[in-house]
Amino acid sequence: MVQVASKTGYNFDKSQHAVYSLQYHLVVCTKYRRKIFCDSIIIDFLKQKLHYLSERQDIRILEIGVAQDHFHMVFRADPATNLADYVRIIKGSTSKSIRNRFPEVKQKLWKNAFWSKSYCLITTGEVTLDKLIEYVESQGQEDDSF
């Protein structure tokens, strides 16, 4: 990903055939909302692992927030990224790594299940929906440059 700035001041990523701005907000909860992340050492380990796995998938993390029973992550990805595979990779790898590194966590789990099967993935943008609609409506007028 190569980042470029537009005339509007927004930051876009650029690949060989596309210019894009794709940001996502991911929320992943522990199974049965077990309070696993009570120790800053485990939280730091989770964050490091997420950064490592994301770099390997060419995903740029913008922010990670961790509560006792879930984490939020805001990240940028390119259009070719298979987001379902990415989430599967990070859930599987972090689960295994945390259980191996911190065996005491297993006492808080139910039958070795770490993450909930579900997750929340939300697209975000650099503008509000109202501003985007206003921009699209203005196409064809004098200054419609992107």
Secondary structure, DSSP 4 states (H G I P E B T S, - for coil): -EEEE-TTS-EEEE-SS-EE--EEEEEEEBGGG-----SHHHHHHHHHHHHHHHHHTT-EEEEEEE-SSEEEEEEE--TT--HHHHHHHHHHHHHHHHHHH-GGGGGGSBTTB-B-S--EEEEE-SS-HHHHHHHHHTTTSS----
